[in-house]
């Protein structure tokens, strides 16, 4: 039960970060993750890296006390049916987040895809 509550709290927190990420952020993060990881990497690994980059970038915006008038799209829905599976997903995202340099957040915000939509 506690695991389910914690997983739900994490998902809610990430949902709230949508207001600190510009429209297009989820797609831009996925594009960057795919480009950096290469074409031979499986889709789940790309999604994990993209989620970590999305979170890192949104938290970068929070630290700058900035908020966008339009929220970004949510992260893609995961086909996970239980709390344990979702906890494992978020653990992988946390590992990718830790490996993601803070500088990447600022550089992602500067991409032409996002700056034209602010």
N, C-alpha and C positions, 0 to 999 in steps of 0.2 A: 504494500500500500504506500509506504513512504517513497519507494522508487517511482511509482506512478505519479505521485504529487510533485516530486522533484523534476521529473521529465516534463511534466505539464508546465511547471514554473519556468523552466528553461525555454520551452517553446513560446510561452507568452512573452518572455523578455525579448527574444529574437523578433517576435511579431511587433513589439513596441519600437524596435530599432528601425522599422520601415520609415518612420517619420524623420529619421536622421540620415537617410540614404536617398539620393536623388532618384527620380524615375529612370529606369533603365539599369540600375545598379546590379540587380540579380543577373541579368543577361550579360552585362559587361564583365562581371566577375567570372561567369562561366566561360566566356570567350577567352579571358586572360588565363584562366586555369587550364583550359584545353591547349592553348598556345604554349604555355610553359611546360606542361606535362608531355605534350606530343600526341600524335595521332594513334599510337599503339596502346594507350592507357585506357582501361575500362571506364565505362560511364559513371559507375559509383565513385571511383577515385576522383574523377573530375568534379562530381557534385559535392563531394566532401571538401575538396580544395576550394571550390567556389563559395561554399557556405562559410568557410573560415575567412576567406578574403572579404566577403560581404560583411560579416560581423566586425572584422578588424577595421574596415573602412567606415562603417556606421559609427563605431566607437571613436574613431578619429574625429568624425564630425561632432560627436557629443562633446569631446574634449575641447573643441573650438567654440562651443556654445552656439552652434548653428543648427537651424531646423529648416527643412524644406516645406514649402506650402503644399506641395503634392507628395504624398508618400510613394515610396518605390513599390514595385510589385513584390509580393511575398516570395520567399524561397519556394522552389518547386515542391509539390506534395510528395512525400515518401510513402511507398506502399509497405508500411510497417504496421503490423497488427497488434503488437503487445508492447508493454512498457519496457521489458528487458531488451527487445530489439531496438527500440528508440533510444534507450540509454546507451547501447553499444554504438549507435549512429552518432550521438552527441559526443561520446568519448573519442571517436575518430575525428570528429570536427575539432574538438579541443586540441588534439595532438597536431592537427594541421594548422590550427590557429597559432599554437606555440611556435611552430616552425615558420610562420609567416612574418616577415620583417615589417615593422611599423611603417617604414618608408614606402612600402608597396601601397599602403592605403592612400597616401597623398598622391602618389603617381596615378592610381586608378581614378581618383576624383578629377584629375586633370585630363583625362582622355576626352577626345572630341565627341564621343558618343554621349557622354554625360554633360559636358559643359554647354552643349547646345540645348539641353532640356531643362536647365536650372531655372 
